[in-house]
Amino acid sequence: MTTTTTPPPEARRTGPDRGDGRSEAATRGDRAAHVPLGVLVSVTALTMIAPLATDMYVPAFPLVVQDLGTTATSLQLTLTTYFVGMALGQLLGGPLSDQLGRRRPLLSALALMVVASLGCAVSPTVAALTAARFVQGLAGGWAMVIARSVVVDLASGPTLVRSLNLVQGVAGVAPVLGPLLGAALLEHSGWRTSFWLLVAWSAVMIVVVRLVLPETLPTRHRSSGGLRHLRDAGARVLRTRRFTAHLVVMSLSMGVVFAYVAASAFVLQSMNGLTPTQYSLVFAANAVGLMAATLVSARLAGRVPTTLVVAVGLAATGAAGVLLLVGAAWFDMPLWAALPGFFVLMTAQGLIGPNAGALASGAVPDDPGTGSALLGFVQWSTAGLVAPVAGAGGAATAVPMALMVLAMVLVSAAALRSATRP
């Protein structure tokens, strides 16, 4: 696709379409002035759907294995297919929303989430559950990337950083509530109840989107050109050095999180004898640390350079990685190394991931959907690649996890340096 003119910054995509071809933010002449509270709440609720779809039913794995007459290995495939669906949904959903606008694709994704969650709830076999989980991940990733694009449509600069941190910080309660809610549901009902809850959540979000969420991408700013444009937009975004560098930092931050997820159960339960309840409490405390750091990042936006916040997070991650490596290599990972190491590791990601993502999105203001799609695709693909490597030591050793963390910190530091180079 070719363009003959480039609109001035104040005329670009700036806010909800009023119906006359102009956006509210454009009429104010300030794209970064305000993101409505209703939009932030809606985007946060949309962002929570995907993690809840995983975290709520993980505690029920033993019951699902027994109920469906399958094996733990086969059931693990329902997670793998879900992450594959998440990655593909974000890769496709963002660019298509750049062409069609935000509301229609978002409503379609939520409708698909209702159908997929219903399929999970009534699945008679593990094969049916695996297929439904793939579609559920596809719909969740599709909705998540469009929700993020809505914020990018409305804000830039410190307001974009602050808004995305607020969304991620509040949505970060999902990894804390998910397992606890799933366990509570198991006490009073079967494992299928968590999927029925997702059916209801998605249906409510359809109503919310219709009533609260405006169309933030005016027709005049939508792209055209079909698949060729998707290819060209992706290539254009990836050629933007600041975007690509921050993409690496954000994706490896997700890799650190899943290195922890893959190894922490072995370290804390198998090596140190914590009970499942004690492990859940530690897991929740680390998730609270991540959420708190993300909210602090939101408060620092516009006051402290965002790149500096990311650098501090990388330094903390490196220190935690060194502590974990020492504990794993020389002391068989005792609690005095594991507990503070994991807490600092997870808390630091609240300073890195959302900020790096906001910096990446800010680097490609003319292709927000494509940028968000690539961020989501690479992020979840990295998680899927890192987790099995980091957990390779199993209950025997945590050295692979610690080495993976340190390697990802070094690569992230190099990428951050590249992003800040003139």
C-alpha positions in Angstrom: 0.0 0.0 0.0 1.3 3.5 -0.9 0.4 6.8 0.7 0.8 10.2 -0.9 0.8 12.3 2.2 1.7 11.8 5.9 -0.8 13.4 8.3 0.7 15.7 10.9 0.9 14.3 14.4 -2.2 16.1 15.7 -4.2 14.7 12.8 -3.3 11.1 13.3 -5.2 8.4 15.2 -6.0 10.1 18.4 -9.2 9.0 20.1 -12.8 7.8 19.9 -14.5 8.5 16.6 -17.4 11.0 17.1 -19.1 9.9 13.9 -18.1 13.0 11.9 -14.7 11.6 10.9 -12.9 13.4 13.7 -11.8 11.9 17.0 -12.4 13.5 20.4 -8.7 13.7 21.1 -8.0 15.2 17.7 -10.5 18.0 18.4 -8.7 18.7 21.6 -5.4 18.6 19.8 -3.9 16.3 22.5 -3.8 12.6 22.0 -2.2 11.9 25.3 -4.4 14.0 27.5 -6.9 11.4 28.8 -7.9 7.7 28.6 -11.5 7.4 30.0 -11.9 5.3 33.2 -14.5 3.2 31.6 -12.1 2.3 28.8 -9.4 1.4 31.2 -11.7 -0.8 33.3 -13.0 -2.6 30.2 -9.5 -3.2 28.8 -8.4 -4.5 32.1 -11.3 -7.0 32.3 -10.6 -8.1 28.8 -6.9 -8.6 29.6 -7.8 -10.8 32.6 -9.8 -13.3 30.5 -6.8 -15.1 29.0 -4.8 -15.8 32.2 -7.9 -16.8 34.1 -8.7 -19.3 31.4 -5.5 -21.1 32.4 -4.9 -20.4 36.1 -8.4 -21.4 37.2 -8.3 -25.0 36.0 -4.6 -25.8 36.7 -5.4 -26.9 40.3 -7.9 -29.4 38.9 -5.5 -31.3 36.7 -5.5 -34.5 38.8 -9.3 -34.5 38.7 -9.4 -33.9 35.0 -7.0 -36.8 34.4 -9.3 -39.1 36.4 -12.5 -37.8 34.9 -11.5 -37.9 31.3 -9.5 -41.2 31.7 -6.3 -39.6 30.2 -2.7 -39.1 31.3 -0.9 -36.1 32.7 1.1 -35.8 29.6 -1.9 -35.6 27.4 -3.5 -33.1 29.6 -0.4 -30.9 29.5 -1.1 -30.6 25.7 -4.2 -28.6 26.6 -1.8 -25.9 27.9 0.5 -26.1 24.9 -2.4 -25.7 22.4 -3.8 -22.9 24.4 -0.5 -21.0 24.2 -0.2 -21.7 20.5 -3.7 -20.3 20.1 -2.8 -17.2 22.1 0.2 -16.5 20.0 -1.6 -16.9 16.7 -4.6 -15.0 17.9 -2.5 -12.0 18.7 -0.5 -12.2 15.5 -3.7 -12.2 13.4 -6.0 -10.0 15.5 -3.9 -6.9 15.7 -3.3 -6.3 11.9 -6.9 -7.2 11.1 -8.2 -4.7 13.7 -6.0 -2.1 12.0 -8.1 -2.8 8.8 -11.6 -3.3 10.3 -11.5 -1.1 13.4 -11.5 -2.3 17.0 -15.1 -3.0 18.0 -16.3 -5.5 15.4 -13.2 -7.8 15.7 -13.3 -7.5 19.4 -17.0 -8.5 19.6 -16.3 -11.5 17.3 -13.4 -12.6 19.5 -15.6 -12.5 22.6 -18.3 -14.4 20.9 -15.8 -17.1 19.9 -14.5 -17.2 23.5 -18.1 -17.9 24.7 -18.4 -20.8 22.2 -14.9 -22.2 23.0 -15.4 -22.0 26.8 -18.7 -23.8 26.4 -16.9 -26.4 24.4 -14.3 -26.8 27.2 -17.1 -27.1 29.8 -18.8 -30.0 28.0 -15.8 -31.8 26.5 -16.3 -35.6 26.8 -12.6 -36.4 26.0 -9.2 -34.9 26.3 -9.0 -34.6 22.5 -12.1 -32.4 22.5 -10.8 -30.4 25.4 -7.5 -29.9 23.6 -9.3 -28.6 20.5 -11.6 -26.3 22.5 -8.6 -25.0 24.4 -6.8 -24.0 21.1 -9.9 -22.1 20.0 -10.2 -20.5 23.4 -6.5 -19.4 23.3 -7.0 -18.0 19.8 -10.0 -16.0 20.9 -8.3 -14.8 24.1 -5.2 -13.7 22.3 -7.4 -11.9 19.7 -9.3 -10.0 22.4 -6.1 -9.2 24.3 -4.3 -7.6 21.4 -7.2 -5.5 20.4 -7.8 -4.3 23.9 -4.1 -3.2 24.1 -4.5 -1.4 20.7 -7.5 0.6 22.1 -5.2 2.1 24.7 -2.5 2.8 22.1 -5.1 4.5 19.9 -6.0 6.9 22.8 -2.6 7.7 24.4 1.0 8.4 23.8 4.1 9.3 25.8 3.8 9.1 29.6 0.1 8.7 29.5 0.5 5.5 27.4 3.1 4.2 29.8 0.9 5.0 32.8 -2.2 3.5 31.2 -0.6 0.3 30.2 1.0 -0.1 33.6 -2.3 0.4 35.3 -4.0 -2.2 33.1 -1.2 -4.7 33.6 -1.0 -4.0 37.3 -4.7 -4.5 38.0 -4.9 -7.4 35.6 -2.0 -8.9 37.4 -4.4 -10.0 40.2 -5.5 -12.8 37.8 -2.5 -15.0 38.5 -3.2 -14.6 42.2 -7.0 -15.1 42.1 -7.0 -17.8 39.4 -5.6 -20.7 41.3 -7.3 -19.7 44.5 -10.6 -19.3 42.7 -10.2 -22.6 40.9 -9.4 -24.4 44.2 -12.5 -22.8 45.8 -14.7 -23.9 42.9 -13.4 -27.5 43.2 -14.5 -27.6 46.8 -18.1 -26.9 45.9 -18.4 -28.2 42.3 -16.5 -30.0 39.5 -13.6 -28.8 37.4 -16.0 -27.8 34.5 -17.4 -24.9 36.6 -14.3 -22.8 35.9 -15.1 -22.9 32.2 -18.8 -22.1 32.8 -17.6 -19.0 34.7 -15.5 -18.0 31.6 -18.6 -18.4 29.5 -20.4 -15.9 31.8 -17.4 -13.5 31.9 -17.1 -13.4 28.2 -20.8 -12.9 27.7 -20.8 -10.0 30.1 -17.8 -8.5 28.3 -19.8 -8.5 25.1 -22.4 -6.3 26.7 -19.7 -4.1 28.3 -17.9 -3.5 25.0 -21.2 -2.6 23.3 -22.1 -0.1 26.0 -18.8 1.3 27.1 -16.0 0.9 24.6 -16.0 3.4 21.7 -14.5 2.8 18.3 -11.1 4.2 18.7 -9.8 3.8 15.2 -11.6 6.2 12.8 -12.2 5.0 9.3 -9.8 7.4 7.7 -6.9 5.8 9.7 -7.7 2.2 8.9 -5.3 0.3 6.7 -6.2 -1.5 3.5 -4.6 -4.0 1.2 -5.4 -7.4 2.7 -2.7 -9.9 3.4 -0.1 -7.9 1.5 -0.6 -5.0 3.8 -0.3 -7.4 6.8 3.1 -8.5 5.5 4.2 -5.0 4.7 3.1 -3.6 8.0 4.9 -6.4 9.9 8.1 -5.8 8.0 7.8 -2.0 8.5 7.3 -2.4 12.3 10.2 -4.9 12.6 12.5 -2.5 10.8 11.9 0.0 13.5 15.0 -0.5 15.7 13.4 0.9 18.9 10.4 -1.3 18.5 12.4 -4.5 17.9 14.8 -3.8 20.8 12.0 -3.2 23.3 10.2 -6.3 21.8 13.2 -8.4 22.8 13.2 -6.9 26.3 9.5 -7.5 26.8 9.5 -11.0 25.4 12.4 -12.1 27.5 10.7 -10.7 30.6 7.9 -13.1 29.9 10.5 -15.8 29.4 11.8 -15.1 32.9 8.3 -15.4 34.3 7.8 -18.7 32.7 11.2 -20.0 33.7 10.1 -19.3 37.3 6.7 -21.0 36.7 8.3 -24.1 35.2 10.9 -24.6 38.0 9.3 -23.1 41.1 7.1 -26.1 42.0 10.0 -28.5 41.8 12.3 -26.2 43.8 9.8 -25.3 46.6 7.9 -28.6 46.9 10.2 -31.4 45.7 13.5 -29.9 47.0 12.3 -28.1 50.1 9.2 -30.0 51.1 6.6 -27.2 51.0 3.0 -28.4 50.9 0.7 -27.4 48.0 -1.0 -24.9 50.2 2.3 -23.4 51.2 3.5 -23.3 47.6 0.3 -21.5 46.6 0.9 -18.8 49.2 4.4 -18.3 48.0 3.2 -18.1 44.4 0.5 -15.6 45.4 3.1 -13.4 47.3 5.4 -13.3 44.3 2.5 -12.4 42.0 1.5 -9.6 44.4 5.1 -8.3 44.2 4.9 -8.2 40.4 1.6 -6.4 40.5 2.8 -3.9 43.1 5.9 -3.1 41.0 3.7 -2.6 37.9 1.5 -0.1 39.8 4.7 1.7 41.0 5.8 1.9 37.4 2.5 3.6 36.5 3.1 6.2 39.2 6.7 6.9 37.9 5.5 7.5 34.3 6.4 11.0 33.3 8.5 11.5 36.4 11.3 9.0 35.9 12.6 8.0 32.4 10.9 4.8 31.5 14.2 3.3 30.1 15.8 3.9 33.6 12.9 2.0 35.3 13.5 -0.9 32.8 17.2 -0.9 33.5 16.6 -1.0 37.3 14.3 -4.0 36.7 17.0 -5.8 34.7 19.6 -5.1 37.4 17.3 -6.6 40.0 16.6 -9.6 37.8 20.3 -10.2 37.3 21.0 -10.0 41.1 18.2 -12.5 41.7 19.6 -14.8 39.0 23.0 -14.8 40.6 21.5 -15.6 44.0 19.5 -18.5 42.5 22.5 -19.8 40.6 24.7 -19.8 43.7 21.9 -21.5 45.7 21.3 -24.1 43.0 24.9 -24.9 42.1 26.5 -25.1 45.6 23.7 -25.5 48.1 20.9 -27.5 46.4 18.6 -24.5 46.4 17.7 -24.0 50.1 14.8 -21.7 51.0 17.1 -18.9 52.0 18.1 -18.6 48.4 14.8 -19.7 46.7 12.3 -17.5 48.5 14.1 -14.1 48.2 15.4 -15.0 44.8 12.0 -15.8 43.4 10.4 -12.8 45.0 12.9 -10.3 43.6 12.8 -12.1 40.2 9.1 -11.8 39.9 8.8 -8.3 41.3 11.4 -7.0 38.9 9.3 -8.1 35.9 6.7 -5.6 36.9 9.3 -2.9 36.1 10.4 -4.5 32.8 7.6 -6.1 30.9 4.8 -3.4 30.8 7.3 -0.6 30.4 9.2 -2.3 27.5 5.9 -3.0 25.9 4.8 0.6 26.2 8.1 1.8 24.7 7.7 -0.6 21.8 4.2 0.5 21.1 5.2 4.1 21.2 7.8 3.5 18.6 5.2 2.5 16.0 2.3 4.9 16.4 1.1 4.4 12.8 0.7 0.6 13.2 -0.5 0.0 16.7 -2.4 -3.2 15.9 0.4 -4.8 14.1 2.9 -3.7 16.8 0.6 -5.2 19.5 0.2 -8.4 17.5 4.0 -8.9 17.2 4.5 -8.1 20.9 1.9 -10.7 21.9 3.1 -13.4 19.4 6.8 -13.2 20.2 6.0 -12.9 24.0 3.9 -16.0 24.2 6.2 -17.9 21.8 9.1 -17.1 24.0 7.2 -18.4 27.0 6.5 -21.6 25.3 10.2 -22.1 24.3 11.7 -21.1 27.7 9.5 -23.1 30.0 10.6 -26.6 29.0 14.3 -25.7 29.0 14.1 -24.0 32.4 12.2 -26.9 33.9 14.6 -29.5 32.4 16.3 -30.0 35.8 13.1 -31.2 37.4 13.4 -32.1 41.0 17.1 -32.7 40.6 18.6 -29.3 40.0 17.5 -25.7 39.4 20.8 -24.7 37.6 19.2 -24.7 34.1 16.5 -22.2 35.3 19.1 -19.9 36.9 21.3 -20.0 33.8 18.4 -19.2 31.6 17.5 -16.2 33.7 21.0 -14.8 33.5 21.3 -15.4 29.8 18.0 -13.6 29.2 19.1 -10.6 31.4 22.3 -10.2 29.3 20.4 -10.3 26.0 17.8 -7.8 27.4 20.5 -5.4 28.6 22.1 -5.5 25.1 18.8 -4.8 23.5 18.0 -2.0 25.8 21.3 -0.4 25.1 20.6 -0.7 21.3 17.2 1.0 21.8 18.7 4.0 23.6 21.5 4.4 21.0 21.1 7.6 18.9 
